[in-house]
């Protein structure tokens, strides 16, 4: 696979994931916090963190 195509596909996927996290937060009334930005940087790990992270406060 061409490296440019791989990087483009990865960037598009991470942008889509971040939009999904932000949309889910808005739809459920939860605070998205920094999770969309983390998802942009880390992809699926950011989604998992958003969905499974429980604030202890």
N, C-alpha and C positions, 0 to 999 in steps of 0.2 A: 504494500500500500504506500502511496506517495505521502510523505511527511506533511505536506501542506494540506492535503485532503483530510488526513487524520486530525491535524490540529483544528481545522475548520469544523469538522464533525464534532469534535470534543467541545469546542467553544459553543456551538449551537445547542448541543445537548445540555451543557451546564446552564446556559441562559434559560432554556426551557424548564429545567429543574428549578431554578430560582424563581421563575414566574409561577410555577406550580406551588412552591412553598408559600410565596406571598399571597397567592389566590386562596389557598387553603386557610391561611391565617385569617384573611378577611372574611371568608365564608363562614368559618366557625366562630368568629369573634375573638380569637386568641391574639396575643401579641406576637408578632413575627420576630421582633428583636433584630439581632444581627444574623439570623439564620439564612436569609436570602443571600447575604454577602459571603457567608461561609460556604453556602452551596455553590456559588459562582466559583469559588476557589477550589473546593474539594469534591464537588459533584455529589455522588450517592452518599458519601459520609455525612455531608451537610443535611441531606434529607433525613437520614437515620437519626441524626442528632436532634433535629427539629421535632420529629415524631415521637421520639422516646425520651427526650430530656424532660425531667420534671423539676421545676424550680422548688427548692426546699424552703423558700420564704413564704 
